[in-house]
Amino acid sequence: MVAAYRRRGYSREAVAFAEKKAREMGVNAIHLEVARGNDPAREL
């Protein structure tokens, strides 16, 4: 995420959208890999 757009909820919204689409497609698990120390991303 570009710094100017961080902390506005866009990533959380993108994850929610991906989860919704995955459910619609019958997917029952999603794996999100985050770099160690990236606490804001881990909170998603």
PDB file with one MODEL, atoms N, CA, C and O in Angstrom:
MODEL        1
ATOM      1  N   MET A   1       0.853  -1.172   0.000  1.00  0.00           N
ATOM      2  CA  MET A   1       0.000   0.000   0.000  1.00  0.00           C
ATOM      3  C   MET A   1       0.899   1.235   0.000  1.00  0.00           C
ATOM      4  O   MET A   1       1.838   1.324   0.791  1.00  0.00           O
ATOM      5  N   VAL A   2       0.613   2.169  -0.873  1.00  0.00           N
ATOM      6  CA  VAL A   2       1.362   3.424  -0.945  1.00  0.00           C
ATOM      7  C   VAL A   2       1.146   4.194   0.358  1.00  0.00           C
ATOM      8  O   VAL A   2       0.026   4.273   0.862  1.00  0.00           O
ATOM      9  N   ALA A   3       2.213   4.754   0.892  1.00  0.00           N
ATOM     10  CA  ALA A   3       2.169   5.398   2.211  1.00  0.00           C
ATOM     11  C   ALA A   3       1.024   6.407   2.353  1.00  0.00           C
ATOM     12  O   ALA A   3       0.394   6.471   3.409  1.00  0.00           O
ATOM     13  N   ALA A   4       0.754   7.176   1.332  1.00  0.00           N
ATOM     14  CA  ALA A   4      -0.294   8.204   1.420  1.00  0.00           C
ATOM     15  C   ALA A   4      -1.681   7.618   1.644  1.00  0.00           C
ATOM     16  O   ALA A   4      -2.586   8.329   2.082  1.00  0.00           O
ATOM     17  N   TYR A   5      -1.866   6.324   1.350  1.00  0.00           N
ATOM     18  CA  TYR A   5      -3.178   5.699   1.474  1.00  0.00           C
ATOM     19  C   TYR A   5      -3.264   4.705   2.621  1.00  0.00           C
ATOM     20  O   TYR A   5      -4.285   4.036   2.782  1.00  0.00           O
ATOM     21  N   ARG A   6      -2.212   4.600   3.419  1.00  0.00           N
ATOM     22  CA  ARG A   6      -2.214   3.669   4.548  1.00  0.00           C
ATOM     23  C   ARG A   6      -3.101   4.182   5.668  1.00  0.00           C
ATOM     24  O   ARG A   6      -3.368   5.378   5.779  1.00  0.00           O
ATOM     25  N   ARG A   7      -3.551   3.243   6.498  1.00  0.00           N
ATOM     26  CA  ARG A   7      -4.357   3.539   7.695  1.00  0.00           C
ATOM     27  C   ARG A   7      -5.719   4.149   7.354  1.00  0.00           C
ATOM     28  O   ARG A   7      -6.275   4.912   8.144  1.00  0.00           O
ATOM     29  N   ARG A   8      -6.251   3.813   6.182  1.00  0.00           N
ATOM     30  CA  ARG A   8      -7.571   4.299   5.772  1.00  0.00           C
ATOM     31  C   ARG A   8      -8.574   3.168   5.597  1.00  0.00           C
ATOM     32  O   ARG A   8      -9.723   3.402   5.224  1.00  0.00           O
ATOM     33  N   GLY A   9      -8.135   1.936   5.870  1.00  0.00           N
ATOM     34  CA  GLY A   9      -9.039   0.800   5.782  1.00  0.00           C
ATOM     35  C   GLY A   9      -9.118   0.133   4.420  1.00  0.00           C
ATOM     36  O   GLY A   9      -9.900  -0.800   4.236  1.00  0.00           O
ATOM     37  N   TYR A  10      -8.322   0.592   3.463  1.00  0.00           N
ATOM     38  CA  TYR A  10      -8.394   0.022   2.118  1.00  0.00           C
ATOM     39  C   TYR A  10      -7.951  -1.439   2.085  1.00  0.00           C
ATOM     40  O   TYR A  10      -8.565  -2.257   1.401  1.00  0.00           O
ATOM     41  N   SER A  11      -6.904  -1.764   2.808  1.00  0.00           N
ATOM     42  CA  SER A  11      -6.432  -3.156   2.821  1.00  0.00           C
ATOM     43  C   SER A  11      -7.453  -4.067   3.472  1.00  0.00           C
ATOM     44  O   SER A  11      -7.707  -5.168   2.985  1.00  0.00           O
ATOM     45  N   ARG A  12      -8.037  -3.617   4.566  1.00  0.00           N
ATOM     46  CA  ARG A  12      -9.064  -4.412   5.237  1.00  0.00           C
ATOM     47  C   ARG A  12     -10.253  -4.632   4.303  1.00  0.00           C
ATOM     48  O   ARG A  12     -10.826  -5.721   4.261  1.00  0.00           O
ATOM     49  N   GLU A  13     -10.616  -3.591   3.557  1.00  0.00           N
ATOM     50  CA  GLU A  13     -11.711  -3.700   2.592  1.00  0.00           C
ATOM     51  C   GLU A  13     -11.356  -4.685   1.474  1.00  0.00           C
ATOM     52  O   GLU A  13     -12.207  -5.461   1.040  1.00  0.00           O
ATOM     53  N   ALA A  14     -10.114  -4.657   1.012  1.00  0.00           N
ATOM     54  CA  ALA A  14      -9.674  -5.577  -0.040  1.00  0.00           C
ATOM     55  C   ALA A  14      -9.705  -7.020   0.445  1.00  0.00           C
ATOM     56  O   ALA A  14     -10.107  -7.916  -0.297  1.00  0.00           O
ATOM     57  N   VAL A  15      -9.283  -7.249   1.687  1.00  0.00           N
ATOM     58  CA  VAL A  15      -9.317  -8.602   2.251  1.00  0.00           C
ATOM     59  C   VAL A  15     -10.761  -9.071   2.384  1.00  0.00           C
ATOM     60  O   VAL A  15     -11.069 -10.219   2.062  1.00  0.00           O
ATOM     61  N   ALA A  16     -11.643  -8.205   2.851  1.00  0.00           N
ATOM     62  CA  ALA A  16     -13.057  -8.564   2.987  1.00  0.00           C
ATOM     63  C   ALA A  16     -13.653  -8.915   1.620  1.00  0.00           C
ATOM     64  O   ALA A  16     -14.427  -9.865   1.505  1.00  0.00           O
ATOM     65  N   PHE A  17     -13.297  -8.158   0.598  1.00  0.00           N
ATOM     66  CA  PHE A  17     -13.778  -8.429  -0.756  1.00  0.00           C
ATOM     67  C   PHE A  17     -13.281  -9.794  -1.232  1.00  0.00           C
ATOM     68  O   PHE A  17     -14.048 -10.581  -1.786  1.00  0.00           O
ATOM     69  N   ALA A  18     -11.993 -10.067  -1.011  1.00  0.00           N
ATOM     70  CA  ALA A  18     -11.417 -11.356  -1.418  1.00  0.00           C
ATOM     71  C   ALA A  18     -12.094 -12.507  -0.687  1.00  0.00           C
ATOM     72  O   ALA A  18     -12.368 -13.547  -1.287  1.00  0.00           O
ATOM     73  N   GLU A  19     -12.368 -12.330   0.608  1.00  0.00           N
ATOM     74  CA  GLU A  19     -13.055 -13.374   1.378  1.00  0.00           C
ATOM     75  C   GLU A  19     -14.450 -13.632   0.820  1.00  0.00           C
ATOM     76  O   GLU A  19     -14.868 -14.782   0.684  1.00  0.00           O
ATOM     77  N   LYS A  20     -15.162 -12.568   0.502  1.00  0.00           N
ATOM     78  CA  LYS A  20     -16.522 -12.705  -0.037  1.00  0.00           C
ATOM     79  C   LYS A  20     -16.501 -13.449  -1.367  1.00  0.00           C
ATOM     80  O   LYS A  20     -17.292 -14.368  -1.580  1.00  0.00           O
ATOM     81  N   LYS A  21     -15.604 -13.056  -2.254  1.00  0.00           N
ATOM     82  CA  LYS A  21     -15.514 -13.715  -3.558  1.00  0.00           C
ATOM     83  C   LYS A  21     -15.107 -15.174  -3.403  1.00  0.00           C
ATOM     84  O   LYS A  21     -15.624 -16.044  -4.104  1.00  0.00           O
ATOM     85  N   ALA A  22     -14.188 -15.440  -2.495  1.00  0.00           N
ATOM     86  CA  ALA A  22     -13.750 -16.821  -2.260  1.00  0.00           C
ATOM     87  C   ALA A  22     -14.918 -17.677  -1.787  1.00  0.00           C
ATOM     88  O   ALA A  22     -15.094 -18.801  -2.257  1.00  0.00           O
ATOM     89  N   ARG A  23     -15.719 -17.151  -0.858  1.00  0.00           N
ATOM     90  CA  ARG A  23     -16.902 -17.893  -0.384  1.00  0.00           C
ATOM     91  C   ARG A  23     -17.854 -18.176  -1.536  1.00  0.00           C
ATOM     92  O   ARG A  23     -18.382 -19.281  -1.654  1.00  0.00           O
ATOM     93  N   GLU A  24     -18.074 -17.174  -2.389  1.00  0.00           N
ATOM     94  CA  GLU A  24     -18.962 -17.349  -3.540  1.00  0.00           C
ATOM     95  C   GLU A  24     -18.452 -18.443  -4.478  1.00  0.00           C
ATOM     96  O   GLU A  24     -19.241 -19.106  -5.152  1.00  0.00           O
ATOM     97  N   MET A  25     -17.138 -18.629  -4.518  1.00  0.00           N
ATOM     98  CA  MET A  25     -16.524 -19.636  -5.388  1.00  0.00           C
ATOM     99  C   MET A  25     -16.376 -20.986  -4.695  1.00  0.00           C
ATOM    100  O   MET A  25     -15.867 -21.936  -5.289  1.00  0.00           O
ATOM    101  N   GLY A  26     -16.815 -21.075  -3.450  1.00  0.00           N
ATOM    102  CA  GLY A  26     -16.737 -22.331  -2.723  1.00  0.00           C
ATOM    103  C   GLY A  26     -15.405 -22.591  -2.035  1.00  0.00           C
ATOM    104  O   GLY A  26     -15.148 -23.704  -1.576  1.00  0.00           O
ATOM    105  N   VAL A  27     -14.570 -21.583  -1.964  1.00  0.00           N
ATOM    106  CA  VAL A  27     -13.279 -21.719  -1.283  1.00  0.00           C
ATOM    107  C   VAL A  27     -13.529 -21.668   0.220  1.00  0.00           C
ATOM    108  O   VAL A  27     -14.281 -20.820   0.700  1.00  0.00           O
ATOM    109  N   ASN A  28     -12.898 -22.576   0.960  1.00  0.00           N
ATOM    110  CA  ASN A  28     -13.144 -22.590   2.404  1.00  0.00           C
ATOM    111  C   ASN A  28     -11.925 -22.204   3.229  1.00  0.00           C
ATOM    112  O   ASN A  28     -11.975 -22.264   4.458  1.00  0.00           O
ATOM    113  N   ALA A  29     -10.826 -21.806   2.581  1.00  0.00           N
ATOM    114  CA  ALA A  29      -9.647 -21.352   3.321  1.00  0.00           C
ATOM    115  C   ALA A  29      -8.838 -20.380   2.468  1.00  0.00           C
ATOM    116  O   ALA A  29      -8.717 -20.545   1.254  1.00  0.00           O
ATOM    117  N   ILE A  30      -8.296 -19.379   3.122  1.00  0.00           N
ATOM    118  CA  ILE A  30      -7.428 -18.396   2.468  1.00  0.00           C
ATOM    119  C   ILE A  30      -6.188 -18.259   3.342  1.00  0.00           C
ATOM    120  O   ILE A  30      -6.283 -18.246   4.569  1.00  0.00           O
ATOM    121  N   HIS A  31      -5.044 -18.157   2.713  1.00  0.00           N
ATOM    122  CA  HIS A  31      -3.784 -17.998   3.444  1.00  0.00           C
ATOM    123  C   HIS A  31      -3.182 -16.652   3.073  1.00  0.00           C
ATOM    124  O   HIS A  31      -2.934 -16.381   1.898  1.00  0.00           O
ATOM    125  N   LEU A  32      -2.948 -15.814   4.067  1.00  0.00           N
ATOM    126  CA  LEU A  32      -2.312 -14.511   3.848  1.00  0.00           C
ATOM    127  C   LEU A  32      -0.952 -14.543   4.524  1.00  0.00           C
ATOM    128  O   LEU A  32      -0.862 -14.720   5.739  1.00  0.00           O
ATOM    129  N   GLU A  33       0.096 -14.371   3.747  1.00  0.00           N
ATOM    130  CA  GLU A  33       1.453 -14.398   4.288  1.00  0.00           C
ATOM    131  C   GLU A  33       1.942 -12.972   4.477  1.00  0.00           C
ATOM    132  O   GLU A  33       1.840 -12.142   3.574  1.00  0.00           O
ATOM    133  N   VAL A  34       2.474 -12.699   5.660  1.00  0.00           N
ATOM    134  CA  VAL A  34       2.904 -11.347   6.025  1.00  0.00           C
ATOM    135  C   VAL A  34       4.329 -11.409   6.568  1.00  0.00           C
ATOM    136  O   VAL A  34       4.688 -12.345   7.283  1.00  0.00           O
ATOM    137  N   ALA A  35       5.127 -10.419   6.228  1.00  0.00           N
ATOM    138  CA  ALA A  35       6.504 -10.373   6.711  1.00  0.00           C
ATOM    139  C   ALA A  35       6.544 -10.212   8.228  1.00  0.00           C
ATOM    140  O   ALA A  35       5.745  -9.482   8.814  1.00  0.00           O
ATOM    141  N   ARG A  36       7.477 -10.900   8.838  1.00  0.00           N
ATOM    142  CA  ARG A  36       7.675 -10.788  10.285  1.00  0.00           C
ATOM    143  C   ARG A  36       7.956  -9.325  10.631  1.00  0.00           C
ATOM    144  O   ARG A  36       8.745  -8.663   9.956  1.00  0.00           O
ATOM    145  N   GLY A  37       7.319  -8.835  11.665  1.00  0.00           N
ATOM    146  CA  GLY A  37       7.521  -7.457  12.090  1.00  0.00           C
ATOM    147  C   GLY A  37       6.554  -6.476  11.451  1.00  0.00           C
ATOM    148  O   GLY A  37       6.532  -5.304  11.827  1.00  0.00           O
ATOM    149  N   ASN A  38       5.753  -6.928  10.492  1.00  0.00           N
ATOM    150  CA  ASN A  38       4.765  -6.055   9.853  1.00  0.00           C
ATOM    151  C   ASN A  38       3.463  -6.161  10.643  1.00  0.00           C
ATOM    152  O   ASN A  38       2.489  -6.758  10.184  1.00  0.00           O
ATOM    153  N   ASP A  39       3.466  -5.574  11.830  1.00  0.00           N
ATOM    154  CA  ASP A  39       2.327  -5.700  12.734  1.00  0.00           C
ATOM    155  C   ASP A  39       1.016  -5.160  12.168  1.00  0.00           C
ATOM    156  O   ASP A  39      -0.019  -5.794  12.370  1.00  0.00           O
ATOM    157  N   PRO A  40       1.003  -4.015  11.465  1.00  0.00           N
ATOM    158  CA  PRO A  40      -0.271  -3.558  10.895  1.00  0.00           C
ATOM    159  C   PRO A  40      -0.891  -4.581   9.942  1.00  0.00           C
ATOM    160  O   PRO A  40      -2.105  -4.781   9.951  1.00  0.00           O
ATOM    161  N   ALA A  41      -0.067  -5.222   9.127  1.00  0.00           N
ATOM    162  CA  ALA A  41      -0.587  -6.242   8.208  1.00  0.00           C
ATOM    163  C   ALA A  41      -1.061  -7.467   8.973  1.00  0.00           C
ATOM    164  O   ALA A  41      -2.058  -8.083   8.598  1.00  0.00           O
ATOM    165  N   ARG A  42      -0.364  -7.824  10.030  1.00  0.00           N
ATOM    166  CA  ARG A  42      -0.749  -8.989  10.828  1.00  0.00           C
ATOM    167  C   ARG A  42      -2.100  -8.775  11.504  1.00  0.00           C
ATOM    168  O   ARG A  42      -2.815  -9.739  11.779  1.00  0.00           O
ATOM    169  N   GLU A  43      -2.454  -7.527  11.773  1.00  0.00           N
ATOM    170  CA  GLU A  43      -3.737  -7.226  12.407  1.00  0.00           C
ATOM    171  C   GLU A  43      -4.915  -7.387  11.457  1.00  0.00           C
ATOM    172  O   GLU A  43      -6.064  -7.421  11.899  1.00  0.00           O
ATOM    173  N   LEU A  44      -4.649  -7.486  10.166  1.00  0.00           N
ATOM    174  CA  LEU A  44      -5.733  -7.701   9.210  1.00  0.00           C
ATOM    175  C   LEU A  44      -6.437  -8.999   9.531  1.00  0.00           C
ATOM    176  O   LEU A  44      -7.388  -9.372   8.843  1.00  0.00           O
TER     177      LEU A  44
ENDMDL
END
